[in-house]
Structures are given as structure tokens and as C-alpha cells.
């Protein structure tokens, strides 16, 4: 009898994320839309845009938004990976950052950053529960402008674009923890087992319609010349 009660109690805990209301999912949908708009804005800026050559050669991208309100910092973002054989992009997985560890001075209230994963080693970090830039993967500010297909790119795992990249121009990135936002993934996909690893690498969820615009933009800018 005791074993049955424990089993039922565990089952209740596991399905708890399924009870999240539509408002929570709508907030996450808005996060996807806001990050898609930011991606489009930076890609329309020839001085900040990720070169098409780099997008084509990338293994994945992370879009991160850091918001500062007084002494409080909130960070949330999305990760997507590209299948090496088909070239298709995965469904997005929600990620979060440990803002206290970032070697960055937030002058404004909002900082948006694009991390472009360039190596298989860099891709492995998305299988970890937490990883540190500069420790688990090398990173540096990425080049901009039109880059020839045969151009020599920086020998790092991750190239960084956006406000944070400007602060670190010419330097290696250090510190800053990134990891899965398990609560958001479970809520958005209505599945307590929707982990970052399963979403990105196991095709375990149905691709959300709200994210199609973002993926279409990534594909479009992968073949556009500035």
C-alpha cells in the first residue's frame, strides 16, 4: 500500500507542469516572437549582422536577452541546432543565464546577444545542464560584413554578436553560465519530460508554429549578401 501511495505521489509531481495555464505559455510564445524580432533587427544592420557564410557553417545558435531592473537581472533565451545531414533546424529549447557570472557591464536596461555555435565541440555544451563560456567552450566576438566561403574564421567554438560582442571586441569571453530552462520547456511543450537535450537532439516535440518565422529568417539570412 505504501509503495502504491509513493508511486501516485511521484506521478502527481511529474505531471505538475501540465497544469500550467495558457498565460504562462503565451508569455513564452511572446519571448520567441521578441527574440525573432531582435534577430531580424540585428541581421538588417550591416555593421552588426552575422555573415551569411557563418550562418551556413554554423551548428546552432543561441539567442539571449538580459534585462536589468535596478539590481535585478533576468536572462532568458532560446537555443536551436542544425542537423548536420539534412540542414534542418530543431525546435527551440528555452535557456537561461546566470547573469551574476557574466563579465559584462550592462549600461542599458536590455542587452540582446546572438551566440553562433561553430564547432562540434561547441555543440556539446547544449547537452550539459550548465556550461561556462571560456571554460567549456571558447568564444570571441564574431566578424561582420560579407565573408567569402573560403575565408579563415576565428578558431573558437562560439562567435558572439550583439551588444555583448561590442564590449568584448578583441577579447576572449570569460565566465557566464548558460543552461536549460527546464520549467519553461516543460510549460511551453506541455510535457514534463521536454528537456533541452531531448528537444534539440532527439526531435522529441512537435515543432511549434510560433517558431517557424524565426527558423525561416535564419534560413533566409544564411543565403543573403549585405
C-alpha positions as CSV (number, residue, x, y, z in Angstrom):
1,X,0.0,0.0,0.0
2,X,2.8,2.4,0.9
3,X,4.6,1.7,-2.4
4,X,1.3,2.5,-4.3
5,X,0.9,5.8,-2.4
6,X,4.5,6.7,-3.2
7,X,4.0,5.9,-6.9
8,X,0.9,8.0,-7.0
9,X,2.7,10.9,-5.3
10,X,5.6,10.7,-7.7
11,X,3.2,10.7,-10.7
12,X,1.5,13.9,-9.4
13,X,4.8,15.6,-9.2
14,X,5.8,14.6,-12.7
15,X,2.6,15.8,-14.3
16,X,2.6,19.1,-12.4
17,X,4.0,21.2,-15.4
18,X,1.0,20.0,-17.4
19,X,-1.2,22.2,-15.2
20,X,0.4,25.4,-16.3
21,X,-2.2,27.8,-17.7
22,X,-2.3,29.4,-21.2
23,X,-1.0,32.7,-19.8
24,X,2.4,31.0,-19.0
25,X,2.6,29.6,-22.5
26,X,1.6,32.9,-24.0
27,X,4.5,34.6,-22.2
28,X,6.9,32.0,-23.7
29,X,5.4,32.5,-27.1
30,X,6.0,36.2,-26.8
31,X,9.6,35.5,-25.8
32,X,10.1,33.6,-29.1
33,X,8.5,36.4,-31.1
34,X,10.6,39.1,-29.3
35,X,13.8,37.2,-29.9
36,X,12.8,36.6,-33.6
37,X,12.3,40.4,-34.0
38,X,15.7,41.1,-32.4
39,X,17.4,38.6,-34.7
40,X,15.8,40.3,-37.7
41,X,16.8,43.7,-36.4
42,X,20.5,42.8,-36.0
43,X,20.5,41.0,-39.3
44,X,19.3,44.1,-41.0
45,X,22.2,46.1,-39.6
46,X,25.2,45.6,-41.8
47,X,27.6,46.6,-39.0
48,X,26.3,44.0,-36.6
49,X,24.8,41.3,-38.8
50,X,26.1,37.7,-38.7
51,X,27.6,37.0,-42.1
52,X,25.7,34.5,-44.3
53,X,28.8,32.3,-44.6
54,X,29.0,31.9,-40.8
55,X,25.3,31.1,-40.5
56,X,25.6,28.5,-43.2
57,X,28.6,26.9,-41.5
58,X,27.1,27.1,-38.0
59,X,25.9,24.1,-36.0
60,X,23.5,26.0,-33.8
61,X,22.6,29.4,-32.4
62,X,21.6,30.8,-29.0
63,X,19.6,34.0,-28.7
64,X,19.8,35.5,-25.3
65,X,18.0,38.5,-23.7
66,X,19.3,40.0,-20.5
67,X,17.0,42.6,-18.8
68,X,18.2,44.8,-15.9
69,X,15.8,46.3,-13.5
70,X,17.6,48.0,-10.7
71,X,19.9,45.4,-9.1
72,X,17.9,42.5,-10.5
73,X,18.9,40.8,-13.7
74,X,16.7,38.4,-15.6
75,X,18.1,36.4,-18.5
76,X,16.2,34.2,-20.9
77,X,16.8,32.9,-24.4
78,X,16.4,30.2,-27.0
79,X,18.7,27.6,-28.5
80,X,18.4,25.9,-31.9
81,X,20.6,23.3,-33.5
82,X,21.0,22.4,-37.2
83,X,21.0,18.8,-38.3
84,X,24.4,18.1,-40.0
85,X,22.9,15.9,-42.7
86,X,19.6,17.5,-43.6
87,X,20.4,21.1,-42.7
88,X,17.1,21.4,-40.9
89,X,16.8,23.4,-37.7
90,X,15.4,21.9,-34.5
91,X,12.5,23.1,-32.4
92,X,13.7,25.8,-30.0
93,X,14.7,25.0,-26.4
94,X,14.5,27.6,-23.7
95,X,17.7,28.5,-21.9
96,X,18.6,30.8,-19.0
97,X,21.8,32.5,-17.9
98,X,23.4,33.0,-14.6
99,X,23.8,36.8,-15.0
100,X,25.9,37.2,-11.9
101,X,28.8,35.3,-13.6
102,X,28.9,37.4,-16.8
103,X,31.9,39.6,-17.3
104,X,29.7,42.4,-18.7
105,X,28.7,45.8,-17.6
106,X,25.1,46.4,-18.6
107,X,24.8,50.1,-19.4
108,X,21.3,49.8,-20.8
109,X,18.2,48.1,-19.5
110,X,18.2,45.3,-22.2
111,X,21.1,43.5,-23.8
112,X,20.5,41.0,-26.6
113,X,23.1,38.6,-27.8
114,X,23.5,36.0,-30.5
115,X,25.8,33.1,-29.9
116,X,26.7,31.2,-33.1
117,X,28.0,27.7,-32.5
118,X,30.7,26.9,-35.0
119,X,32.1,23.5,-33.9
120,X,31.0,20.0,-32.8
121,X,32.7,20.7,-29.5
122,X,30.7,23.8,-29.1
123,X,27.5,21.9,-29.8
124,X,28.2,19.5,-27.0
125,X,27.7,22.2,-24.4
126,X,24.0,22.1,-25.2
127,X,24.0,18.6,-23.8
128,X,25.1,19.9,-20.4
129,X,22.9,21.1,-17.6
130,X,25.2,24.1,-17.2
131,X,28.2,25.4,-19.1
132,X,30.6,28.3,-18.8
133,X,31.8,30.3,-21.8
134,X,35.6,30.4,-21.8
135,X,35.7,27.2,-19.8
136,X,33.5,24.6,-21.5
137,X,33.7,26.4,-24.9
138,X,35.9,29.1,-26.4
139,X,34.2,32.2,-27.6
140,X,35.1,35.5,-29.2
141,X,33.4,38.5,-30.9
142,X,32.4,37.4,-34.5
143,X,33.4,39.2,-37.7
144,X,30.8,41.1,-39.7
145,X,30.3,42.0,-43.3
146,X,30.4,39.8,-46.4
147,X,32.8,36.9,-45.8
148,X,34.0,34.6,-48.6
149,X,33.2,31.0,-48.3
150,X,36.8,30.1,-48.1
151,X,37.7,32.8,-45.6
152,X,39.6,31.8,-42.5
153,X,37.3,32.2,-39.5
154,X,38.4,32.6,-35.8
155,X,39.3,29.3,-34.3
156,X,36.8,29.3,-31.5
157,X,33.7,27.2,-30.6
158,X,31.3,30.1,-30.5
159,X,31.1,33.5,-32.2
160,X,29.2,36.3,-30.4
161,X,27.2,39.1,-31.9
162,X,25.2,42.0,-30.4
163,X,25.7,44.4,-27.6
164,X,27.8,42.0,-25.6
165,X,30.1,41.4,-28.6
166,X,30.9,45.1,-28.8
167,X,32.0,45.1,-25.1
168,X,34.4,42.2,-25.8
169,X,35.8,43.1,-29.1
170,X,39.3,41.8,-29.3
171,X,39.0,39.8,-26.1
172,X,38.1,36.3,-25.2
173,X,34.8,35.8,-23.4
174,X,35.1,34.5,-19.9
175,X,32.6,33.3,-17.3
176,X,28.9,33.4,-17.7
177,X,26.9,30.3,-17.1
178,X,24.2,29.1,-19.5
179,X,21.9,26.2,-19.0
180,X,18.4,24.7,-19.7
181,X,15.3,26.5,-18.6
182,X,13.6,23.2,-17.6
183,X,10.4,24.9,-16.3
184,X,9.8,26.9,-19.4
185,X,10.5,23.9,-21.7
186,X,8.0,21.7,-19.8
187,X,5.4,24.5,-19.7
188,X,5.7,25.5,-23.4
189,X,5.7,22.0,-24.8
190,X,3.1,20.8,-22.2
191,X,5.4,17.9,-21.4
192,X,7.3,17.3,-18.1
193,X,10.0,15.3,-20.0
194,X,10.7,18.1,-22.5
195,X,14.4,18.7,-21.7
196,X,16.8,20.8,-23.6
197,X,18.7,17.8,-24.8
198,X,15.6,15.9,-26.0
199,X,14.2,18.9,-27.8
200,X,17.4,19.8,-29.6
201,X,18.9,16.4,-30.3
202,X,16.1,13.8,-30.1
203,X,13.3,15.5,-32.0
204,X,11.0,14.7,-29.1
205,X,8.5,17.5,-29.6
206,X,6.3,18.8,-32.3
207,X,7.8,21.9,-34.0
208,X,5.8,24.9,-32.7
209,X,4.1,27.1,-35.3
210,X,5.2,30.3,-33.4
211,X,8.9,29.4,-34.0
212,X,8.6,28.9,-37.8
213,X,9.1,32.6,-38.5
214,X,12.4,32.6,-36.6
215,X,13.7,29.5,-38.4
216,X,12.6,30.9,-41.8
217,X,14.6,34.1,-41.0
218,X,17.7,32.1,-40.1
219,X,17.5,30.2,-43.4
220,X,16.8,33.4,-45.4
221,X,19.8,35.3,-43.9
222,X,22.0,32.3,-44.4
223,X,22.0,33.0,-48.1
224,X,21.7,36.8,-48.3
225,X,24.5,39.2,-49.2
226,X,24.7,42.5,-47.4
